[in-house]
Amino acid sequence: MKKIIIWLIFGAGILSAWAVLFAFMVKQPDLTLMESIARKFESHEERKERLHQEALVREEMLKQEFLKQASCKPEKPLSKGEIYALAMQDYWKIQMNELWGAEEEISQLKEEGQFSDEVPSDINEKICQLERDEDGKPIRFGNKACYPWKLTEYDTFEKLQEWKDNGGKAENLEDLFGNEWKGEYYDPEKGFLQQPDFYNKESDFAVVQRSMNETRWYPRDCCGLLSYDEVIQKKTGT
């Protein structure tokens, strides 16, 4: 099974830095009304140049944030279990941020002819029902199907197949994840999903989440945290 491996290289400070860096990479800029309108009328070349300039700005922000975070040392060292829980919380936040940026990505793919016009470019509003604050910043999804879902009952492919063989049906993904599969949706802004006690152990639940154009499945043993030395040992068998 595919595993998510997060390297612990220089301790909690560096791991937190990387988490912040990834968050900056997927964060979408806040736009004014005029900027939003202007983007609707820009040419393909103007769009490419804008995205290039935005990438340069993000790169500089990442550099400065990394230098800031790398110099920080926690007052009380975190345990490996606590680092694991924090790292997984950041992972789920990144998945949510990627969905927030799906609309612009789909628009670009449609311009390049990789998506048909039938695919809604405002996927967040039509599918995830993205809600924003008065400044236009994403705050939550109205459709809970776009959140990660914790599955403690239907937590293996065998159980899902049994559900299907018994004639299981659902009206939509939220009905499927919540009512049929007895799942519980998880908001990464409100705490941990993987607890410190699950550090490098099989958890007692699986996770399912709707992505931009697919549904992702995370088995009970999906996620672990290894130090750099442990990764080398795993690769070399020493």
Disulfide bonds with the S-S distance in Angstrom:
Cys128-Cys146 2.04
Cys222-Cys223 2.24
